[in-house]
């Protein structure tokens, strides 16, 4: 925790309003107090992951109480199946905050922790200045990436950082029901016009959507000046890719 504080102080040395306080998360008994937990994303929100979280919830001797545990299934069919087997009802009854399938937690667009909070998350990815961190306004939160089972163990232990190993009895003899994919929700809400286009259906355009501008025919040779700076190891289609696309517009 001191290491995180020292590195944050160096990173924000030009912003006197930022004072990360992670040492206060250490309890008198030496354990670490967590402020928030989130299980989300296309990787963490799997059927098996959330089913295992429910196993911890059933095994736990302590209620969830006021500790914020946010859970996002990876897709609507997964949510439907978890609801069918009763997992959603179990977790909601325990106080877990069940959300619809949404990629927001991966880039900090939902369930952002408060200033100086310590949040534990199992999400698909985590980039700088996300998960509620907004240094420009003096707000910084610290995020630790963990596995869903340990996040569940922590949440149902009053927010005290807890390994799933401490609740291994919850997983003894645990078997998973067979997952049955039901694509009804997609068929009912998504129009699939591939190979069967309907010209009579008018496309709805918003005020910011315009026709493709007229372009001159490309020549055999093009001379371009391109600048690109990619600092992350994996360039994705969200904010990181946006930053890259901006840097490449210096033609």
Secondary structure, 3 states (H helix, E strand, C coil): CHHHHHHHHHHCCCCCCCCCCCHHHECCCCCEECCEEEECHHHHCCHHHHHHHHHHHHHCCCCCCCCEEEEECCCHHHHHHHHHCCHHHHHHHHCCEEECCCCHHHHCCCCCCCCCCEEEEECCCCCCCCCCCEHHHCECCEEEECCHHHHHHHHCCCCECCCHHHHHHHHCCCCCCCCCCCCHHHHHHCCCCCCCCCCCCCCCCCCCCCCCCCCCCCCCCCCCCCCCCCCCCCCCCCHHHHHHHHHCCCC
